[in-house]
Amino acid sequence: MGKPTGFLEFPRELPLAVAPAERIGNWQEFHEHAEEQLLLKQIVRGL
């Protein structure tokens, strides 16, 4: 089970986003995949 106070201990962090000037010409995903460490920290935050 996660930490009940995880959302207080860890700030919200989003994966890196591609700059608008680069993504204006395509319909691809604009958020990069996050590293596993960042995902694990955000999972604890959300539980």
C-alpha distance (Angstrom), angle and dihedral (degrees) to the residues before:
residue distance angle dihedral
M1 . . .
G2 3.80 . .
K3 3.76 130.2 .
P4 3.83 114.1 -79.0
T5 3.82 89.4 -147.7
G6 3.82 95.6 43.2
F7 3.80 93.1 111.7
L8 3.82 88.7 58.5
E9 3.80 95.1 47.1
F10 3.80 100.6 45.1
P11 3.82 124.1 47.3
R12 3.79 119.9 -133.3
E13 3.80 111.3 -93.6
L14 3.77 124.7 -173.8
P15 3.80 126.3 -156.1
L16 3.78 115.8 -99.2
A17 3.78 115.1 -81.0
V18 3.79 127.2 -144.3
A19 3.79 113.0 -112.5
P20 3.82 114.8 -97.4
A21 3.81 92.3 -120.9
E22 3.82 89.7 58.5
R23 3.81 97.2 45.2
I24 3.81 97.9 44.3
G25 3.79 92.7 90.4
N26 3.80 100.6 50.1
W27 3.80 144.2 43.1
Q28 3.79 96.5 -131.5
E29 3.79 126.0 127.4
F30 3.79 110.8 -76.8
H31 3.79 99.3 -161.2
E32 3.77 116.6 79.1
H33 3.79 120.6 -135.9
A34 3.80 111.7 -90.9
E35 3.77 124.1 -126.9
E36 3.79 116.9 -101.8
Q37 3.83 92.9 -113.1
L38 3.82 91.1 56.7
L39 3.78 91.6 47.7
L40 3.79 92.7 50.1
K41 3.80 91.7 50.1
Q42 3.81 91.2 49.6
I43 3.81 91.2 48.4
V44 3.81 90.3 55.9
R45 3.79 88.5 48.0
G46 3.80 92.4 54.3
L47 3.79 99.8 47.9
